[in-house]
């Protein structure tokens, strides 16, 4: 028979076990495979000297086009390029005429074998640098590519086979997401799964006693789960196991999570979801391109349209997917590439047709408050276009790579 002290100890341990079980039940989602809020193992190497206070955006794009001073800077193919608005060509943003732009000794060059991600923020380029694919570092450099600095050793945060790494910045925080493979031993032998992990780095806390890193999401599945969109309050991931064919296309569920509450809503029969300002979001569904604003659902366009980018006032939709669908059928005529602009009430505002020789892969950006549209052709990587909607009679200006 247990004495009183032992009974108290056993009771206490039983309570702890119950609490652990409850916590596990709360933290694990999606059949016990999704985990939230584990701390990470990033190690501080240096101070972070960028002001991470969000600024008013002077560009709405896919983070690779930046307007600054006397020109536009474009990051692509491991290189920072510069165009001065007047010339018909663009070159690496390097002032040394003798430079061959082949290694990171050139300030404009970020070799793709060494730099997994490069994105612009507050007059700096933030990057993930890998060292022989064994160690990973989060760092930044000046706007011209000089003074590259490793700040966090994030090697212990990135594990698995062949990680594919992405960076997003929202509300001054850096979100790193990656997919990687996992080999594990089961009753059936060795099996392979895909992992998605999302980590938040609040680098403004590096010099304080506050936590500077946090795991936002971890999911290990037989099918790869992907991060689709994220902001300071929400993030969206796909659910591949729900895939189903509707017509000729594959659709699946998308979960939009609340970072704080850890609950989610589900958008069914979708392909992509983009988080928009003020609680809104858009999704490509089997019913068309939909805008969600609270209890309102607005159909913007039909199948094959997606939101290319947005600002605080407008949504820019492009028909790239529709053109890809039509290109599969040799009897179909591929429609012209176009952008349609809507306000957040779903009202049509503007329409611009893109150049005839665009490839099927079109990426668009608007900047300078004047609704320029810019495209890099991914078939040749050799040119982009600029269109000034305040001077529409001039049409598109083709800018060629000058080296």
N, C-alpha and C positions, 0 to 999 in steps of 0.2 A: 504494500500500500504506500502511496506517495505521501510524504509529509507536506505541511502547508507551504513551505518555501518552494518545494519542487512543483507543487500544483500551480503556484503563481507563475513560475518560470515557463511551465508547459503552456499555461493559458496565454502568457505574453507571446511566446513563439507562435502559437496558433493564430493569434490576432495578426502578427506580422505576416504569416503565410497568407491569410485571407487578404490583407492589404496588397501584398505582392500580386496575388492572382487578380484582384480588382484592377490594379494598375496595368498589368499585362493586358487584361481584357480591354481597357480603355485605350492603351497605346497601340495595340495591334489592330489593323484594319485589313480588309480584303483577304479574308480567310487566314488571318494571322501572319501576313507577309509584309505589311507596311508598318513602319515604326517612325515615331516622331520624337523630336527634341532630345536626341542624344548629343552630348558635347563632343566636339571634334578634338583632334590631336595636333592641330597646327602649332608650329613653334615660331616665336618671334625672333627675327634676325635683325631688324632695324626699325626705325620710326617710320610712321606714315605721315607725310607732310602735305598731302593734297587736302584742300578744303572740300569735304564731301557734302557740304550744304547744297541741296538741289538748286539749280539755277533755271531761269526761264529758258526753254529750249529755243534755239534758233534754227532747228532742223527737225523734221519729222521723217524718219527713214529707218533703215535697218542697221543703224549704228556705224556705217562705213563711210558716210559722206559728212563732211564738216565744212561749214563756211567760216572763214577766219581772215580778218584783215583784207588783203588784196586778192584773195583767191579762194578756190574750193580745194579741199584736200580729200582724197579718196583712198581708202585702204582696200587693197585687193591683191590676191596672189602673193601674199607675203611682202608687200611693198606699199609705202606711203607715196602716193602720187600727188602732184600739184598742177592745177590749171588756173590761169590768171584772169579768166573771164573774157579776155580779148583774143587770145591766140587760138589757132585751129588745132593745136596739139597739146599733149600733157606729158610730163616727165617725172621721174622720181624726185621727191622733195629733198634733194641733196645738192648743196652748193659747190661741191668739189668737181670740177670738170674732168679730172683725171680718174674719178672713182668708177669702178666697174659694177657697183651695186650688187655684188654677188654674195656678200656675207654681212653679218651684223656689225662689222667694222664700219660699214656704211650706215649712218643714222636712219636712213629711210628704209633699210632692209630688215625684215623679220623672217628669217628662213622658216618655212613651214615645218621642217623637220625638228626645229628647236622651240618654236613658239606655237603653242596649241591654240591660243586665243589672243586676239588683240582687239580692244574696243576703246572708243573715245569717251572721256568724261572730264569736264571742267578743265579744259586746256592741257590734258595729259592723255597718254595712251596707257591703259591698264592691260596687263597681259599675264598669261600663265606660261612660264618657261620650263621646259623639261631638260634635264641633264642626262643624256644617253638613255632616255626612256626609263630611268631608274629613280630619279628624284625630281620633284615638282616644286616650283616656287611661284608665289603670287607677288607681282611687282608692278612698277610703273616707270615711265620716263617722261621727259619734257615733250611738248607738242611736236618739236622738230625731230624727235627720236633719240636725242642725246640724253646722257645721264640716266642710264637704265639702272634700276635699283631693285634688288630682291628684298622683300619685306617679311613675308611669311614663308616658312618651309611647310608646304602642305602635303608632303610625301605620304605621311601616315593617314591623310584624309582620302587619298586616291589609291584604291586597290582593285585588284581584279585584272583580267586579261584585256589588253588593247582598249584602254579607256578612250572614249570620245568625249571631249571636254567642251563646255560652253559657259560663257559668262553673260550675266545680265546685271544691270545696276538699277535699283529702284529705291527712291527715298534716301539716297546716300549710302545704301548698303549694297555689298557685292554678293550676288548669288552665283555660286558655282554648281553646275549640274553635270553629271557624266553618266554615261552608260558603259558598263564593262562586263566581261564574262566571268563566271564563277564555276570552277570544277569542284564537285563534292561527291563524296562516296555514299551510296545508298545500298539498299538490299539488292538492287538490280545491277550494282557495279558503279562505275564512275559516270556521272551525269553532268550536263552543262546547263547553266541557267544564265539569264541576263539580269543585271542589276541596274537600277536607277537610283542614284543618290543625289540629293540636293542639299547644299550647305550654304548657310548665310554667314558672311563675314562683316561685322560692324567694325571697320578699321578705325573709326574715330575713337574706339575704346582701347586701342592698343597701348596707349601710354597711361591708362588708368587701371584701377583694380576691378573693373567691370569685365564681364565675359565678352570676348571679341569674336567668338565663333560658335555656331550652333547648327546641328543637323536639323533640317526642316523636314526631310522626307527620305525614306529608304524603302525600296521595294525590290524583292527578288522574285522573278517569275520565269517560267519556262519560255514565254514569249516576252520580247523586250517591251517594257513600258517606257514611254518617252515624255520628257518635259515639253509642253507645248507653249506655255506662256506663264509669266509671273509678274507680280507687282508687290508693293510693300504689304499688302493684306491678303492676297490670294495667289493660288497657282493652279494650273490645269495640267492633267496628265491623261493619256489615253488608257483604255482597258482592252488590250488586244484579244483577250479570251472571249470578248463579246462580239467579235467580227462576224458580219453577215453580208451576203451579197444581195443588193437591191438593184434591180435592173442589170447593168453591166459593171457596177462599181462596188467596192467593199466599204462598208460603214461599220462603226463600232461606237460604244459608249465613251464619253469623255467626262471625267470628274473634275469639278471646280471646287477646290478646297479652300476653306478659311484657315489661314495660318495660325490664328490665335485659338479658335474654338476647335479646330481639327475635324469639323464636320464638312460634308460636301453635298453639292447638288449634282445631278447627273443630266447631261444632255445626250439623248439617245440618237442613234443613226446619224452620226457626224463624222467628219474627216479631220477638221481642225477647229481650234478655238483660240481667239485672241482677246486678252483682257484689255479693256478700254477704261478711260478715266471715269471717276464718279460712280463706281459700282457697276458700270455697263460692261458688256462683252458681246462679241460677235462669234458666230459659228457657221461653218460650211456644213449644211445638213442635206439629207436627201430631198428636202422640200425647197432648198435654195439657200442663199446667203441671208442669214437672220441676224437682226440686232435685238439684244435683250436689254431692257432698261426697267429694272424693278419688275412690276407685274405686266409690263408691256412687251410684246414680241412683234417686231416689225420686219417684214420680208423686204429686203432691199433689191435683191437680184435672184435670178434662177440658178440652176445647177452650173457649176464650173466657174463661179465667181468667188473671189476671196478678198479680204481686206489687206491691201499691200502695206499701208501705213495709216497713221491718224495723227491729228493734233488735238488741241483742246476744243476745237470748234467743228472739225470736219472729219469725215471718214472717206478714204480713197480706196475704191474697189477696182480690181483689175480682173480681166477675163483670161488669165494665163492658163488655168486648169481647163477651161472650156476649149481653148485652142489645142491643148494637148489631147483632149478627148477626141476632137474632130480629126486630128492628124493620124490617128490610128486607122481610120477608115479611108482607104485610098479613093473612095468615091465621093467623099465629103470635101467641101470647100472650107479651108481654114479661115475663120472670121478674122477681121482686122483686130490687132491688139488695141485695146482702149482702156481708159481710166474713167470711171464715173465717180463724181464727188457728191456726198450727202452730208446734211447736217444731222445732229443727234436726235432730231424729231423724225428722221427718215425722209426728209424732203430732198428731192434732187436739186443740186446746185450747179453742177458744171460737168462737161464731158470733153475729153481730149483723146484724139486718135493718135496712136504711136506710129513711128516710121514703118514703112512697108518691109524693110529688110531686117526688122527685129527677129531674133531667134525666138523659139517657143519658150525659152526661159527668160522671163522679163522681171527685172527688179527696178522699182521706182522709188524716187525720193522727192520731197518738196522742201525747199529751204528759202531763206532770205525774206520770208513773208510775202513773196511775190508769185508763189506757185509755179516755180520752175519744176520741170519733170526731167529726171536724169536716169539713164539706163546704161549699164555695162553689159555688153554682149558676151555671154559666157561660152559661146561657141568658139570665138576667136580670141577673147580677152584683149582685143586690140583697139576698141573705141567705145565711146559713150555719146549720148545725145543730150542736148539742153533745149528746153522749150520755155519761152517766157510768155505766160498767158496775158501779160499786159501789152505784149506786142505780137498777137497771134498771127498777123499777116506775114511775119518773118519765118514762120514755120519752125522746123527743127534744125538745129545747128549740130553738125557731126564733128566730134572732137576725136582726133586720132592719137594713139600712143606714139610718143615722139622718140622712142629709143628701141 
